Amino acid sequence: MKRFVMALGLIFSIFALVAFVHPNFEYHKSEEVAKIGPVTATMNKRERTTVPPLVAAAFLVAGALLLVLAPKLSQ
């Protein structure tokens, strides 16, 4: 359990640091635009999203707390 909590804290901290450095990221979403019988037409749509700084800060605080409190779980 201790290792799991430490790993989760590390993952949260890394995610938060990446979100602070690079808050905007793009991804592609495949969307069906037409369907005529067995033939379908899809379109790849570029989407952009932003991680709010408050969410990144919350993940950083949660990750730090998990990393600090994880060694105390064995006691």
SULZI-V869756 format. One record per backbone hydrogen bond with DSSP energy under -0.5 kcal/mol. CO is the residue of the C=O (numbers start at 1). NH is the residue of the N-H. If there is no record, write none. Layout:
BEGIN
CO_NH + CO_NH
END
This chain:
BEGIN
1_5 + 2_6 + 3_7 + 4_8 + 5_9 + 6_10 + 7_11 + 8_12 + 9_13 + 10_14 + 11_15 + 12_16 + 13_17 + 14_18 + 15_19 + 16_20 + 17_21 + 18_22 + 23_51 + 25_49 + 27_47 + 29_31 + 29_45 + 31_33 + 31_43 + 34_41 + 35_37 + 36_39 + 39_36 + 41_33 + 41_34 + 43_31 + 43_45 + 45_29 + 45_47 + 47_27 + 49_25 + 50_52 + 52_55 + 52_56 + 53_57 + 54_58 + 55_59 + 56_60 + 57_61 + 58_62 + 59_63 + 60_64 + 61_65 + 62_66 + 63_67 + 64_68 + 65_69 + 66_70 + 69_72 + 70_73 + 71_74 + 72_75
END
